[in-house]
């Protein structure tokens, strides 16, 4: 990973209400797992269509993507990319929608699942 594109732990620790504990648990689980690919497969299977991934599974995936020094790192990244492509195809298909938001106020009623403004 390019050092300039590296995101500090503090960012990930602010994503969840119990973020420090989740980040630490995810790091420990990932580092101590004998088969990291199996760990990631289990995390990816936790996703529910109603609520998405549980917090710990999400933190584990983030931790695995950020881990550079492991021999299985490339296989883990590939597994996550394949699963995310399949999920994107399942949810939205091959359509591309171009959207230019017009901001009139600081409120948006759309609540789009992909949007960082919601």
Secondary structure, DSSP 8 states (H G I E B T S, - for coil): --GGG---HHHHHTSSTTHHHHHHHHHHHHHH-S-HHHHHHHHHHT-BTTTBS-HHHHHHHHHHHH--S-TTHHHHHHHHHHHHHHHHHHHHTT---------SSS--S---TT-TT-
